[in-house]
Amino acid sequence: MAETDDRRKRVRVPVKSTIRHSQYQVLGTPVFQENSAIDLSSGGISFETAREYQIGNLVLLEVQFNEELLKILVCVAWVKKVKAGTYQVGAELIAVDPVDKRKMQKHLNQMINALQAVKKTRRLTSKKKAVKKKTVKKKVAKKAAKKRVAKKKVNRRK
């Protein structure tokens, strides 16, 4: 999806962490599967799974952040088949303990700040490269101009 097509309302941060997920059930013990999270925002999460969830399913997630296990209830917003037996799921956060929500937001803010620092460094580096290219072009143009002037002088003497 191109950036111009992106309809996201919140900043999403790529995450490489293991999550556990289970179809939400009121009674009984949840049966968790372990997979990888893809990205996270203050309002949603996407993850990979071998289980084919349906839009609207409630899913209980356990996400590990900085040695802390956060439990989150989400509602599946979209499902995309990636390859045979693997799905990508996007889900909206429905219920998060307020303490866990603060921990998650703190972690997200740290990750967003780190990403912004990397982007800023990349912008500065590309600006330096652009300035360097301009300087090189100016030097080349000056040398070429000097050569033309020298040629004209030589041609005038003849």
C-alpha positions as CSV (number, residue, x, y, z in Angstrom):
1,M,0.0,0.0,0.0
2,A,1.4,3.4,-0.9
3,E,1.8,6.1,1.7
4,T,-0.7,8.2,0.0
5,D,-3.3,5.4,0.3
6,D,-2.6,5.1,4.0
7,R,-5.7,5.9,6.1
8,R,-4.2,5.3,9.5
9,K,-5.1,7.8,12.2
10,R,-2.3,6.8,14.5
11,V,1.4,6.3,14.2
12,R,2.3,2.6,13.7
13,V,5.6,1.2,14.9
14,P,7.0,-1.9,13.5
15,V,7.6,-4.5,16.3
16,K,9.5,-7.7,16.2
17,S,8.1,-9.4,19.3
18,T,6.4,-12.7,20.1
19,I,2.8,-12.5,21.0
20,R,0.4,-15.1,22.2
21,H,-3.2,-15.1,21.0
22,S,-6.4,-17.0,21.7
23,Q,-10.0,-16.7,20.5
24,Y,-11.8,-14.8,23.4
25,Q,-14.2,-16.9,25.4
26,V,-16.2,-16.0,28.5
27,L,-15.9,-19.3,30.1
28,G,-13.1,-21.8,30.0
29,T,-9.3,-21.6,29.7
30,P,-8.0,-19.9,26.6
31,V,-5.9,-21.9,24.3
32,F,-3.0,-19.7,23.2
33,Q,-0.9,-19.9,20.0
34,E,2.4,-18.1,19.7
35,N,3.2,-15.9,16.7
36,S,4.9,-12.7,15.7
37,A,3.6,-9.1,16.0
38,I,4.1,-7.0,12.9
39,D,3.2,-3.4,14.1
40,L,1.6,-1.6,16.9
41,S,-0.2,1.7,17.5
42,S,-2.1,3.1,20.4
43,G,-5.3,1.9,18.8
44,G,-4.4,-1.4,17.1
45,I,-2.0,-4.2,16.4
46,S,-1.2,-6.5,13.5
47,F,0.2,-9.9,13.8
48,E,0.9,-13.1,11.9
49,T,-0.9,-16.4,12.7
50,A,-1.7,-19.8,11.4
51,R,-5.2,-19.4,12.6
52,E,-7.9,-18.0,10.3
53,Y,-9.7,-15.4,12.4
54,Q,-12.9,-13.8,11.0
55,I,-13.6,-10.1,11.0
56,G,-15.3,-9.2,14.3
57,N,-13.8,-12.0,16.3
58,L,-12.6,-11.0,19.8
59,V,-9.1,-12.2,20.5
60,L,-7.1,-12.2,23.7
61,L,-3.5,-11.2,23.2
62,E,-0.5,-11.4,25.5
63,V,2.3,-9.1,24.4
64,Q,5.7,-8.9,25.9
65,F,7.1,-5.4,26.4
66,N,10.3,-4.7,28.3
67,E,10.0,-7.9,30.4
68,E,6.4,-7.1,31.2
69,L,3.5,-9.2,29.9
70,L,0.5,-7.1,28.8
71,K,-3.0,-8.6,28.3
72,I,-5.1,-6.9,25.6
73,L,-8.5,-7.7,24.2
74,V,-8.8,-6.9,20.5
75,C,-11.4,-7.1,17.8
76,V,-10.3,-8.4,14.3
77,A,-10.7,-5.6,11.7
78,W,-9.1,-7.3,8.7
79,V,-7.5,-10.6,7.7
80,K,-5.2,-11.2,4.8
81,K,-3.9,-14.5,3.6
82,V,-0.1,-14.2,3.2
83,K,0.7,-17.7,2.0
84,A,-0.7,-21.2,2.5
85,G,-1.5,-21.6,6.2
86,T,-0.4,-18.1,7.2
87,Y,-2.5,-15.0,7.8
88,Q,-1.9,-11.4,8.7
89,V,-4.5,-10.0,11.1
90,G,-5.2,-6.4,11.9
91,A,-7.1,-5.8,15.1
92,E,-8.4,-2.8,17.1
93,L,-7.7,-2.6,20.8
94,I,-10.9,-3.0,22.7
95,A,-9.9,-3.4,26.3
96,V,-6.6,-2.8,28.0
97,D,-6.0,-2.5,31.7
98,P,-5.2,1.2,32.4
99,V,-1.9,0.3,34.0
100,D,-1.0,-1.8,31.0
101,K,-2.2,0.9,28.6
102,R,0.3,3.4,30.2
103,K,3.1,0.9,29.9
104,M,2.2,0.2,26.3
105,Q,2.0,3.9,25.5
106,K,5.4,4.5,27.2
107,H,6.9,1.8,25.1
108,L,5.3,3.1,21.9
109,N,6.5,6.6,22.6
110,Q,10.1,5.3,23.1
111,M,9.9,3.4,19.8
112,I,8.4,6.4,17.9
113,N,11.1,8.7,19.2
114,A,13.8,6.2,18.1
115,L,12.2,6.0,14.7
116,Q,12.0,9.8,14.4
117,A,15.7,10.1,15.4
118,V,16.6,7.6,12.6
119,K,14.6,9.4,10.0
120,K,16.1,12.8,11.1
121,T,19.6,11.3,10.7
122,R,18.7,9.9,7.3
123,R,17.4,13.4,6.2
124,L,20.5,15.1,7.4
125,T,22.7,12.5,5.7
126,S,20.8,13.0,2.4
127,K,21.0,16.8,2.8
128,K,24.8,16.5,3.3
129,K,25.1,14.3,0.2
130,A,23.0,16.9,-1.8
131,V,25.3,19.7,-0.6
132,K,28.3,17.7,-1.5
133,K,27.0,17.0,-5.0
134,K,26.3,20.7,-5.5
135,T,29.8,21.5,-4.4
136,V,31.3,18.9,-6.7
137,K,29.2,20.2,-9.6
138,K,30.3,23.8,-8.9
139,K,34.0,22.7,-8.9
140,V,33.6,20.8,-12.1
141,A,31.8,23.8,-13.7
142,K,34.6,26.1,-12.5
143,K,37.3,23.8,-14.0
144,A,35.4,23.6,-17.3
145,A,35.0,27.4,-17.4
146,K,38.7,27.8,-16.7
147,K,39.5,25.4,-19.6
148,R,37.2,27.3,-21.9
149,V,38.8,30.6,-21.0
150,A,42.3,29.1,-21.5
151,K,41.3,27.7,-24.9
152,K,39.9,31.1,-25.9
153,K,43.2,32.7,-24.9
154,V,45.2,30.1,-26.9
155,N,42.9,30.6,-29.9
156,R,43.3,34.4,-29.8
157,R,47.1,34.2,-29.7
158,K,47.0,32.1,-32.9
